[in-house]
Amino acid sequence: MDTTTIREDFPTLREDNPLTYLDNACVTLRPDSVIEAVSQYYSQSPGCGGRSPHRWGSAVTQMVMRTRRAVADFIGGERNEVIFTHNATAAINQVAHGIDWKKGDVILTTDREHNSNLVPWLQLERRLGVDHQCVASHPDNTFDLDAFEAACAAVGDSLRLVAVPQVGNLDGVSVPIQEICKIAHDFNAEVLVDGAQSVPHSPTDVAALDCDYLAFSLHKMLGPSGMGVLWGREETLANLETISGGGQTVTMASESTLDFAPGPERLEGGLGNYAGIAGTAAAIDYLSGIDMAELHAHEISLNRIVTDGISGISGVDIIGPADAASRGGITAVTVEGADVHDLAIVLDEAGGVLVRSGFHCVNGWFQTHNLMAGSLRTSAYLYNTPEECKHFVDIFTEAVDALS
């Protein structure tokens, strides 16, 4: 991967002595094209899409249609299957609160979910009496397919939805989505995939996955904040109740009539984030020019440098499998005798290295494993280099020695 050329597209990486940014699982940097696309909406055609017929309104309407098509192509779906949301959290909540649940319906998740794919189900459990159950992972955090199949069989016809991450943001571990979908569908259950950590990093084909819903965020894949996507099969989306009624979600609304609009607009209440959609188009265009399989391999090669460099440090334990190839671009570690937040600050101040510290929104996993000190996490992306990863290893080693 030509990181030298890629880095020229990012303003923060063109600076003299740029910071070493390894917090990409939280949010990525943005290239010039995305920043310019957002700015151009505000400066050149700041109209209302799907409403006003004037030239600005028409331009925005066409831009939204093109972006919807581009997103669909990127993930192997159809235009009418793409819903624009605020982020993956909002996409998951649309499914969670849009399904017509019955008391006793069962939702299965893993035991290492991001709060965005846990809290909605806990809310439903408390409010509607649905039954949320976790499937325990193997000791190394890999997915236990046998335990999952047994859990499905145990609840039988009560199984309504399986909601799992394709890649965990805690540790970068992938789960076998195709096998999960086959088993879940055998029990007539739907599958929601949290793709926040997978869509930005490897090729995605919803038809091949055979899932029913896919949620992801653009801020994790070069796009603007405040933009996400819910993909769903057209027939499954049609069964969801909108949780943000109003605006263009209807064709007619009166005291006696409530007719919802067909297609994606029914689930996109209110004025759209048109600047964000413009930035989404630019981000998808940028990533469409990248070999996503090569990107995935690039991240693993960087992660090997990090993994090999810190594996021998006393008191440092990697969360998840020891092999970097099983963790994509993510390495999360616990550090005995050190406060991970202090450690992250030292990395920043001493070496200009920016990483994540804490629970990474997977609080429940840390509580279950009695690791309430949290962890420190690095996560690589297409613009990161071997030199940056070696720099992290050097600064991390010094910081651990100083703080432990």
C-alpha positions in Angstrom: 0.0 0.0 0.0 1.4 3.4 -1.1 1.2 5.2 2.3 3.5 8.0 1.1 1.0 9.1 -1.6 -2.0 8.4 0.6 -0.7 10.6 3.5 -0.4 13.6 1.1 -4.2 13.6 1.0 -4.6 14.2 4.8 -4.0 17.8 6.1 -2.9 16.6 9.6 -0.3 14.2 8.1 1.2 16.9 5.8 2.4 18.9 8.8 6.1 18.9 9.9 6.6 16.2 12.5 3.0 14.9 12.4 1.5 13.2 15.4 1.3 9.4 15.3 -2.4 8.7 15.2 -3.4 5.2 16.3 -7.0 5.7 17.5 -8.7 4.9 14.2 -11.2 2.5 15.8 -12.7 5.5 17.4 -12.6 8.0 14.5 -10.4 8.2 11.4 -8.7 11.3 9.9 -10.4 12.9 6.9 -8.8 13.5 3.5 -9.0 16.8 1.6 -11.8 15.6 -0.6 -14.1 14.9 2.3 -13.4 18.2 3.9 -13.9 20.1 0.6 -17.2 18.2 -0.1 -18.6 19.2 3.2 -17.5 22.8 2.7 -18.9 22.9 -0.9 -22.4 22.0 0.3 -22.5 25.0 2.6 -20.8 27.4 0.2 -22.2 26.4 -3.2 -25.6 24.7 -2.9 -27.0 24.8 0.6 -30.5 23.6 -0.3 -33.1 21.2 0.9 -33.1 17.8 -0.8 -36.4 16.1 -1.8 -38.3 19.3 -1.2 -37.4 22.5 -3.0 -37.5 22.4 -6.8 -35.0 25.2 -7.4 -31.5 24.6 -8.6 -29.9 24.2 -5.2 -32.7 21.9 -4.0 -32.5 19.9 -7.2 -28.7 19.6 -6.9 -28.9 18.3 -3.3 -31.7 15.8 -4.3 -29.4 14.4 -7.0 -26.4 14.3 -4.7 -28.4 12.3 -2.1 -29.5 9.8 -4.8 -25.9 9.4 -6.1 -24.6 8.9 -2.6 -27.2 6.3 -1.8 -26.2 4.4 -4.9 -22.5 4.7 -4.2 -22.9 3.4 -0.6 -25.1 0.5 -1.9 -22.4 -0.4 -4.5 -19.7 -0.3 -1.9 -21.4 -2.9 0.3 -23.0 -4.9 -2.5 -26.6 -3.8 -1.9 -29.3 -1.9 -3.7 -30.0 1.8 -3.5 -33.5 1.4 -1.9 -31.9 -0.6 0.9 -29.7 2.2 2.2 -30.9 4.4 5.1 -28.9 7.4 6.2 -28.7 7.8 10.0 -26.6 9.8 12.4 -24.2 6.9 13.1 -24.2 3.1 13.7 -25.8 3.6 17.1 -28.8 5.3 15.5 -29.0 2.6 12.9 -29.0 -0.2 15.5 -31.7 1.7 17.5 -33.9 2.0 14.4 -33.9 -1.8 14.2 -34.3 -2.2 18.0 -37.2 0.2 18.3 -38.7 -0.5 14.9 -39.5 -4.2 15.3 -42.9 -5.2 16.5 -41.7 -7.2 19.6 -43.7 -9.6 21.6 -43.1 -10.5 25.2 -40.7 -13.5 25.4 -39.0 -12.8 22.1 -35.3 -13.6 22.4 -32.4 -11.5 21.3 -28.9 -13.1 21.2 -25.7 -11.2 21.3 -22.0 -12.0 22.1 -20.5 -11.2 25.5 -18.2 -8.5 24.1 -20.6 -6.0 22.6 -20.1 -2.3 22.2 -22.7 -0.5 24.3 -24.4 0.6 21.1 -25.3 -3.1 20.5 -26.1 -3.8 24.1 -28.0 -0.9 25.6 -30.9 -1.0 23.1 -31.6 -4.6 23.9 -31.4 -4.0 27.7 -33.9 -1.2 27.3 -36.3 -3.5 25.4 -35.8 -6.2 28.0 -36.9 -3.8 30.8 -39.6 -2.0 28.8 -41.2 -4.8 26.8 -40.3 -8.0 28.4 -38.1 -9.4 25.6 -35.3 -11.7 26.7 -31.7 -10.7 25.9 -29.2 -13.4 26.2 -25.4 -13.4 25.7 -23.4 -16.2 24.0 -20.1 -16.7 25.8 -16.9 -16.5 23.7 -13.9 -18.8 23.9 -11.3 -17.8 26.5 -9.3 -16.0 23.8 -12.4 -14.0 22.8 -13.0 -15.9 19.5 -16.6 -16.7 18.7 -17.9 -20.1 20.0 -20.1 -21.3 17.1 -21.1 -24.4 18.9 -22.3 -22.4 21.9 -24.2 -20.1 19.6 -26.0 -23.0 17.9 -26.8 -24.5 21.2 -28.2 -21.2 22.4 -30.4 -21.0 19.3 -31.7 -24.5 19.8 -32.4 -23.8 23.5 -34.8 -20.9 22.8 -36.2 -22.4 19.5 -39.1 -20.5 18.0 -38.7 -17.7 20.5 -35.5 -16.5 18.8 -36.3 -13.3 17.0 -33.0 -11.5 16.4 -29.3 -12.1 16.5 -27.2 -9.0 16.8 -23.4 -9.4 16.6 -20.4 -7.4 15.5 -18.6 -8.6 12.4 -15.4 -7.3 14.1 -15.1 -6.4 17.8 -13.9 -3.0 18.7 -12.5 -4.3 21.9 -9.9 -6.6 20.3 -10.4 -6.7 16.5 -11.6 -10.3 16.6 -13.9 -11.3 13.7 -17.0 -13.5 14.0 -18.2 -15.9 11.3 -21.2 -14.0 10.0 -22.1 -16.3 7.2 -22.3 -19.3 9.5 -24.2 -17.3 12.1 -26.7 -16.2 9.5 -27.3 -19.7 8.3 -28.0 -21.0 11.8 -30.2 -18.0 12.8 -32.2 -18.3 9.6 -32.8 -22.0 10.2 -34.6 -20.8 13.4 -36.5 -18.1 11.4 -34.6 -15.3 13.2 -33.2 -12.2 11.6 -29.5 -11.1 11.9 -28.3 -7.6 12.6 -24.6 -7.1 11.9 -22.7 -4.3 13.6 -20.3 -3.4 10.9 -18.7 -0.4 12.5 -15.3 -2.1 12.6 -15.5 -4.2 9.5 -16.9 -2.1 6.7 -14.1 0.4 6.9 -11.4 -2.2 6.9 -12.2 -5.1 4.5 -14.4 -5.9 1.5 -18.1 -6.1 2.3 -20.8 -7.9 0.4 -24.1 -8.0 2.1 -25.4 -10.6 -0.3 -22.6 -12.9 0.5 -22.9 -12.3 4.2 -26.7 -13.1 4.0 -27.5 -10.8 6.9 -30.8 -8.9 7.3 -29.4 -5.7 8.6 -26.0 -4.0 8.6 -25.1 -0.9 10.6 -22.0 1.2 10.2 -20.6 4.8 10.8 -18.9 7.0 8.3 -16.6 8.7 10.9 -14.7 5.4 11.1 -14.1 5.3 7.4 -12.8 8.8 6.4 -16.3 10.4 6.4 -17.9 13.2 8.5 -19.1 12.9 12.0 -22.9 12.6 12.4 -23.3 10.1 9.5 -24.1 6.5 9.6 -25.9 3.9 7.4 -28.5 1.2 8.1 -28.6 -1.3 5.3 -31.5 -3.8 5.2 -33.3 -6.0 2.8 -36.1 -4.1 1.3 -38.7 -6.4 2.7 -37.3 -6.3 6.2 -37.0 -2.5 6.2 -40.6 -2.4 5.1 -41.6 -4.1 8.4 -39.8 -1.6 10.6 -41.8 1.2 12.3 -40.0 4.5 11.9 -38.7 5.9 15.1 -38.4 9.5 13.8 -41.7 10.2 12.0 -42.2 13.5 10.3 -40.8 15.5 7.4 -40.5 13.5 4.3 -41.4 10.2 6.0 -45.0 10.6 4.8 -46.8 11.3 1.6 -49.9 12.5 3.5 -50.6 13.2 7.2 -53.8 14.7 8.6 -56.2 14.0 11.4 -57.8 11.2 9.3 -54.8 10.1 7.1 -51.3 8.8 7.7 -49.6 7.5 4.6 -45.9 6.7 4.8 -43.6 7.3 1.9 -42.2 4.3 0.1 -38.5 3.5 0.2 -35.7 4.7 2.4 -37.2 8.1 3.1 -39.8 6.6 5.4 -37.1 5.9 7.9 -35.2 9.3 7.5 -37.3 11.8 9.4 -36.6 15.5 9.3 -34.1 17.5 7.2 -31.2 15.4 6.2 -27.5 16.0 7.1 -26.8 17.1 3.5 -23.3 18.3 4.3 -22.6 14.9 5.9 -24.1 13.1 2.9 -21.8 15.1 0.6 -18.8 14.1 2.7 -20.0 10.5 2.7 -20.0 10.5 -1.1 -16.4 11.7 -1.0 -15.3 9.2 1.6 -16.9 6.3 -0.4 -15.3 7.5 -3.5 -11.9 7.6 -1.8 -12.2 4.1 -0.4 -13.6 2.8 -3.7 -10.2 3.6 -5.1 -8.5 1.4 -2.4 -8.1 -2.3 -2.6 -9.9 -3.2 0.6 -8.3 -6.7 0.8 -4.9 -5.0 0.5 -5.9 -2.5 3.2 -6.8 -5.4 5.6 -3.4 -7.0 4.9 -1.7 -3.7 5.5 -3.3 -3.3 8.9 -2.4 -6.8 9.9 1.3 -6.2 8.9 1.3 -3.0 11.1 -0.3 -4.9 14.0 2.4 -7.5 13.8 5.0 -4.8 14.5 3.0 -3.6 17.5 2.3 -7.1 18.7 5.9 -8.4 18.3 7.3 -5.2 19.9 5.3 -5.3 23.1 4.7 -9.0 23.7 7.8 -9.5 25.8 7.1 -6.6 28.2 6.5 -7.8 31.7 3.0 -7.0 33.0 1.6 -6.3 29.5 -1.1 -8.7 28.4 -2.9 -8.6 25.0 -6.7 -8.9 25.0 -7.8 -11.6 22.5 -5.7 -14.0 20.4 -1.9 -13.7 20.5 -1.6 -13.8 16.7 -2.0 -10.3 15.2 -3.7 -11.8 12.1 -6.7 -12.7 14.3 -7.0 -9.1 15.5 -6.9 -7.1 12.3 -5.5 -3.7 13.0 -6.3 -3.6 16.7 -4.2 -4.3 19.8 -5.7 -3.8 23.2 -3.5 -4.4 26.3 -3.8 -4.4 30.0 -0.8 -3.0 31.9 -0.1 -4.3 35.4 0.6 -1.5 37.9 -0.1 1.4 35.5 -3.1 3.6 35.0 -3.9 3.3 31.3 -5.2 6.9 31.1 -1.9 8.2 32.6 -0.1 5.9 30.1 -2.1 7.3 27.2 -1.2 10.9 28.3 2.5 10.1 28.6 2.4 8.5 25.1 0.9 11.8 23.8 3.1 14.2 25.7 6.4 12.3 25.4 6.1 10.9 21.8 3.1 12.5 20.1 1.4 9.1 20.0 -2.4 9.2 20.2 -4.2 6.0 21.4 -7.4 5.1 23.2 -7.6 4.2 26.9 -10.4 2.9 29.1 -13.3 0.5 28.4 -13.8 1.3 24.7 -17.6 1.2 25.3 -17.4 -2.5 26.2 -17.9 -1.9 29.9 -19.6 -5.2 30.5 -16.7 -7.3 29.2 -14.2 -5.6 31.5 -16.6 -6.0 34.5 -17.1 -9.7 33.8 -13.4 -10.3 33.6 -12.6 -8.2 36.6 -10.4 -5.8 34.6 -11.8 -2.5 35.9 -8.5 -0.7 35.2 -9.4 -0.9 31.5 -7.0 -1.2 28.7 -4.9 0.8 26.2 -5.8 0.2 22.5 -4.0 0.9 19.3 -5.8 0.7 15.9 -4.3 1.2 12.5 -5.6 2.4 9.2 -4.6 2.9 5.6 -2.3 5.9 6.2 -0.3 4.4 9.1 3.2 3.3 8.5 5.7 0.7 10.0 7.8 3.6 11.3 4.8 4.9 13.3 4.2 1.5 14.8 7.9 1.1 15.8 7.8 4.6 17.3 4.7 3.5 19.3 6.6 0.4 20.6 9.6 2.5 21.7 7.6 5.2 23.5 5.2 2.6 25.0 8.1 0.5 26.4 9.7 3.6 28.0 6.3 4.7 29.4 5.5 1.4 30.9 8.9 1.3 32.6 8.4 4.7 34.0 4.8 4.2 35.3 4.9 0.6 36.5 
